[in-house]
């Protein structure tokens, strides 16, 4: 499919380069990557505009080795426990279930 559609091939190359930047923590490459505004890929323009809205935070996320993945996992688990109790869980019951799980 990529060989028959040059636009799709260009889009796939840009997505791969962003993934590479994400995996290798190379946030300093982000401004060059955002220059895709010059390329005629309208699907990436909104994504790039969203990155530009908070460029320092995105650059830090792509550069620093620290992340909040563990915290987000715990928050997700607590929300799941609360959903299992149909939102009727008070703080004390939710605390006991969280600590015992």
Secondary structure as GFF3:
##gff-version 3
##sequence-region A 1 101
A	DSSP	alpha_helix	6	23	.	.	.	ID=ss1
A	DSSP	three_ten_helix	27	29	.	.	.	ID=ss2
A	DSSP	alpha_helix	30	34	.	.	.	ID=ss3
A	DSSP	three_ten_helix	35	38	.	.	.	ID=ss4
A	DSSP	alpha_helix	42	53	.	.	.	ID=ss5
A	DSSP	alpha_helix	55	63	.	.	.	ID=ss6
A	DSSP	alpha_helix	69	84	.	.	.	ID=ss7
A	DSSP	alpha_helix	91	100	.	.	.	ID=ss8
###
